[in-house]
Amino acid sequence: MTTTTTLAERLSGVRARIDAACVAAGRDPGEVTLVGVSKTHPVEAVQDAVNAGLLDLGENWEQELVPKAEGVAALGLAPRWHFIGHLQRNKVRSVIPHIASLHSLDSERLADELETRLAQANLAPLECFIEVNVAGEDSKTGVATSDVTALLAHARTLPHLNVVGLMTVAPDSHDDVEATRPVFRELRTMAHDLGLPQLSMGMSSDYLVAIEEGATLVRIGTAIFGPRRVS
Ligand SMILES: *Cc1c(COP(=O)(O)O)cnc(C)c1O
């Protein structure tokens, strides 16, 4: 392919596909928040994205999030940062001042550390998603489906955590995107049974299926920012 597209063009293409998928599924496009995953991409790319109207951004690593969030803030821009990677407890203190949402709550010990540090820093309750390893893959983080209820019950005792939903990363579908559907459907059923309204599910390769299955946040990197710079 010789044509190059700009970030703004890719972003509006993704938004158009999200809106069309919502309409086809009988859903209001306003129910789905697009989180642009900017990992490995520089502050300049984030600046372009925010200027093109992308207000929610996701990062996976503390050592990348903190300087990037500070660099973006120094430009006078104020996107909402979502932490979507595994969060080590010793990184909690430096991450929490920067984020509006954590998609990867995956243990009681992490919940306790968040509670302590949020209280110490006098921060507002943090929006959280419990990350669920729906397919039980060894390679994936997140709690087992059988542990979600206990973790939610524990988190609900902590005043600085506001658990709003569940999150999952579907198994690599190897070009058969339909293979992700049962995973998304199971997450939706679990969230419904637990009384949780939000579902963070769907990435560049599978977000249309995730929207059909009820996603309220999709986390999209490559389709907006292009290939990642490093692996
Ligand atoms: C990297 C990442 C994404 C975005 O992946 P793309 O395939 O580039 O859209 C979404 N969610 C999580 C948890 C990620 O680590």
The ligand as an ORCA input file, in Angstrom:
! r2SCAN-3c Opt
* xyz 0 1
  C      -1.901     -3.056     23.538
  C      -3.231     -3.263     24.139
  C      -4.407     -2.881     23.480
  C      -4.435     -2.306     22.066
  O      -4.046     -3.292     21.141
  P      -4.237     -3.084     19.540
  O      -4.312     -4.469     19.028
  O      -3.018     -2.362     19.070
  O      -5.470     -2.323     19.313
  C      -5.615     -3.039     24.147
  N      -5.675     -3.563     25.382
  C      -4.578     -3.964     26.042
  C      -4.707     -4.533     27.403
  C      -3.327     -3.843     25.440
  O      -2.237     -4.263     26.093
*
